[in-house]
Amino acid sequence: MKFWAGKILGGLIGMLTGGPFGLLVGAFAGHLLDQAMARLMLGGPAPGSGDSGNGRVQIQQIFFRATFRVMGRLAKADGRVSEEEINAATQIMNQMGLSGQQRQDAIQFFTEGKNPELDLVSDLTRLRNLFAQRTALAQMFMEIQLSVAYADGRLSMEERRLFDKLCRQLGMSPFQFEWIHGRVQAAMSGAGRAYGSSSGRPPSGSQLKNAYAVLGVKADATDDELKKAYRKLMSQHHPDKLLAKGLPEEMMKLAKEKTQEIQTAYDVIRKARR
């Protein structure tokens, strides 16, 4: 959503009072007003707040609420919520250590999301506003949703359509989604889990294939390309960095598990290349 009224009004007033120079000054002042209005209406942090203090708390609240509402919508996408999907959502709550009011809030948001009459546009608009400057949060959000969608072992046609709609509303390209999708599929298949660093056995072909997919690189990637992809993913999923960008503190454990998956996959490939 773009706002132009401030620029137009400021420019006209500036032109009438100060000529061409006043036009520039007025348009700039109007631009600042438009930004403030955008933040206010889209639920973003107040100007100057950055990602600290109240601004960060607001970001965390938006992310938390949208995460469980969208999770509920995905679980209900094919008409019924399966036992596996309920267990997956419960497991995420357990991993986050949610209890008391926080757990009740998560359950309430999940239940609200299952209701097809609930319009998610407002939540998704706020998320898109956040993700514009926080791509790591966008990636984490989609990884969480995909992990729940695959709880029953597959991605239904209805769920796929919903993901396509989510990508359009969140401003995520099909290429970016498929890159995340491939990584989540590989991670959920257990890439590297059956092959620990203490094992003397080489990884199987499927384990090695999944390990490459977790890192989002091809099997013929050079060592330098592999290391670059590994470092980039570790940086994107670093719990402290995600926390600074607005990831709720309760989700730090999920972020740590993601970094462990990345580390394990990297170790599997490095050992296979020796």
C-alpha positions in Angstrom: 0.0 0.0 0.0 1.5 3.3 -1.1 0.6 6.8 0.3 0.8 9.9 -1.9 -1.5 12.4 -0.3 1.3 13.9 1.9 3.6 14.4 -1.1 1.0 16.0 -3.2 -0.4 18.3 -0.5 3.0 19.2 0.7 4.2 20.0 -2.8 1.3 22.2 -3.6 1.6 24.2 -0.3 5.3 24.5 -0.8 4.9 25.7 -4.4 2.4 28.3 -3.4 4.5 29.6 -0.5 8.0 29.2 -1.7 8.1 28.6 -5.5 10.1 25.7 -7.0 12.3 25.5 -3.8 9.2 25.4 -1.6 7.9 22.6 -3.9 10.9 20.4 -3.1 10.7 21.2 0.6 7.0 20.6 0.8 7.2 17.3 -1.2 9.9 16.0 1.1 7.9 16.9 4.2 4.9 15.2 2.7 7.0 12.2 2.0 7.8 11.9 5.7 4.1 12.2 6.5 3.3 9.4 4.1 5.9 7.2 5.7 4.4 7.8 9.1 0.9 7.1 7.9 2.1 3.9 6.2 3.6 2.7 9.4 0.5 3.5 11.4 -1.9 1.9 9.0 0.2 -1.2 8.2 1.0 -1.9 11.8 4.7 -1.2 11.5 7.0 0.4 14.2 6.9 4.1 14.8 9.5 6.2 13.0 12.8 6.2 14.7 12.0 3.2 16.8 14.0 0.8 14.7 13.7 -2.8 16.0 14.2 -2.0 19.6 11.9 -1.3 22.5 8.2 -1.0 21.7 8.9 -1.3 18.0 10.5 -4.8 18.5 7.7 -5.9 20.8 5.1 -4.9 18.2 7.0 -6.8 15.5 7.1 -9.9 17.7 3.4 -9.7 18.4 2.6 -9.4 14.7 4.8 -12.3 13.8 3.5 -14.5 16.6 -0.2 -13.9 15.8 0.2 -14.3 12.1 2.3 -17.5 12.5 -0.4 -19.4 14.3 -3.3 -18.0 12.3 -1.7 -18.9 9.0 -0.8 -22.3 10.5 -4.5 -22.9 11.4 -5.5 -21.9 7.9 -3.1 -24.3 6.3 -4.2 -27.1 8.5 -7.8 -26.6 7.4 -7.0 -26.0 3.8 -7.9 -29.5 2.6 -11.2 -29.5 4.6 -10.2 -31.1 7.8 -7.4 -30.7 10.4 -5.5 -34.0 10.6 -4.2 -35.5 13.9 -0.7 -35.1 12.4 -1.2 -31.4 11.8 -2.5 -30.9 15.3 0.5 -32.8 16.7 2.9 -30.7 14.6 1.4 -27.5 15.8 1.5 -28.8 19.4 5.1 -29.8 18.9 6.0 -26.3 17.8 4.3 -24.9 20.9 6.3 -27.3 23.0 9.6 -26.5 21.2 8.8 -22.8 21.9 8.2 -23.6 25.6 4.8 -22.0 25.5 2.7 -22.3 28.7 0.0 -20.4 30.5 -1.4 -17.4 28.6 1.1 -17.6 25.8 0.0 -21.1 25.0 -3.6 -20.1 25.2 -3.0 -17.2 22.8 -1.2 -19.5 20.3 -4.2 -22.0 20.5 -6.7 -19.2 20.0 -4.8 -17.8 17.0 -4.6 -21.3 15.5 -8.3 -21.8 16.0 -9.1 -18.4 14.5 -7.0 -19.3 11.5 -9.1 -22.4 10.9 -12.2 -20.3 10.4 -12.5 -19.6 6.7 -14.5 -16.4 7.5 -11.5 -14.8 9.2 -9.8 -12.5 6.7 -6.0 -12.8 6.9 -5.4 -9.8 4.6 -4.6 -7.5 7.6 -2.1 -10.0 9.1 -0.4 -10.6 5.8 -0.2 -6.9 4.9 1.5 -6.3 8.2 3.9 -9.2 7.6 4.7 -8.0 4.1 5.6 -4.6 5.6 7.9 -6.3 8.1 9.5 -8.7 5.7 10.4 -5.9 3.3 13.4 -5.1 5.5 13.7 -8.5 7.2 14.1 -11.3 4.7 15.5 -13.7 7.3 12.1 -13.4 9.1 10.2 -14.1 5.9 12.3 -17.3 5.4 11.8 -18.4 9.0 8.0 -17.8 8.7 7.7 -19.9 5.6 9.8 -22.7 7.0 7.6 -23.0 10.0 4.4 -23.1 7.8 5.9 -25.7 5.5 6.9 -27.9 8.4 3.3 -28.0 9.6 1.9 -28.5 6.1 4.2 -31.6 5.6 3.1 -33.1 9.0 1.0 -35.7 7.2 3.9 -36.5 4.8 2.7 -34.5 1.8 1.6 -31.2 0.4 -2.0 -31.3 -0.8 -3.2 -29.4 -3.9 -5.2 -27.1 -1.6 -2.2 -26.4 0.6 -0.1 -25.7 -2.5 -2.7 -23.2 -3.7 -2.7 -21.5 -0.4 1.1 -21.3 -0.4 0.9 -19.7 -3.8 -1.5 -17.1 -2.5 0.6 -16.5 0.6 3.7 -15.8 -1.6 1.8 -13.3 -3.7 0.4 -11.5 -0.6 3.8 -11.5 1.1 5.8 -10.5 -1.9 7.8 -13.7 -2.1 8.9 -14.8 -5.6 8.1 -18.4 -6.8 11.9 -19.0 -7.0 12.5 -17.9 -3.4 9.6 -20.1 -2.2 10.8 -23.2 -4.1 14.3 -22.7 -2.7 12.9 -22.7 0.8 10.5 -25.5 0.0 13.3 -27.8 -1.2 15.3 -27.1 1.9 12.4 -27.9 4.2 11.6 -31.1 2.3 15.2 -32.3 2.7 15.3 -31.3 6.4 12.1 -33.1 7.2 13.3 -36.3 5.5 16.0 -36.4 8.2 19.0 -35.2 6.2 22.1 -36.2 8.2 20.3 -37.4 11.3 21.1 -41.0 10.7 24.6 -40.1 10.0 26.3 -38.5 12.9 29.8 -37.0 13.0 30.9 -39.9 15.2 29.9 -42.5 12.7 32.6 -44.1 10.6 30.2 -45.0 7.8 30.0 -42.8 4.7 26.6 -41.2 4.1 24.1 -42.9 1.8 23.3 -41.4 -1.6 19.9 -40.2 -0.3 21.5 -38.6 2.8 24.0 -36.8 0.7 21.4 -35.6 -1.7 19.3 -34.3 1.2 22.3 -32.6 2.7 22.9 -30.6 -0.5 19.2 -29.7 -0.6 19.3 -28.4 3.0 22.1 -26.0 2.0 20.3 -25.1 -1.2 23.2 -26.0 -3.5 23.8 -28.5 -6.2 26.0 -31.6 -5.8 28.6 -30.1 -8.2 29.1 -26.9 -6.2 32.7 -26.1 -5.5 34.0 -26.1 -1.9 34.0 -22.3 -1.9 30.4 -22.2 -3.1 29.4 -24.8 -0.5 31.1 -22.8 2.3 29.5 -19.5 1.1 26.0 -21.1 1.2 26.6 -22.6 4.6 27.8 -19.3 6.1 25.0 -17.4 4.6 22.4 -19.8 6.0 24.0 -19.9 9.4 24.0 -16.1 9.4 20.3 -15.9 8.3 19.2 -18.3 11.0 21.4 -17.1 13.8 19.1 -16.8 16.8 20.5 -13.6 18.1 20.2 -11.9 14.7 16.6 -13.1 14.2 15.8 -11.9 17.7 17.2 -8.5 16.8 15.0 -8.4 13.7 11.9 -9.2 15.7 11.5 -12.9 16.0 9.7 -13.7 19.2 12.0 -14.9 22.0 9.8 -18.1 22.3 10.9 -19.1 18.8 14.6 -19.0 19.5 14.7 -22.7 20.1 13.2 -23.3 16.6 16.0 -21.1 15.1 18.6 -23.0 17.0 17.3 -26.3 15.6 17.4 -24.8 12.1 21.1 -23.9 12.6 21.7 -27.5 13.8 20.2 -28.9 10.7 22.4 -26.7 8.5 25.5 -27.6 10.5 24.7 -31.3 10.3 24.1 -31.1 6.5 27.4 -29.2 6.0 29.3 -31.8 8.1 27.8 -34.6 6.1 29.0 -33.1 2.8 32.4 -32.2 4.1 33.0 -35.7 5.3 31.9 -37.2 2.0 34.3 -35.0 0.1 37.4 -35.9 2.1 
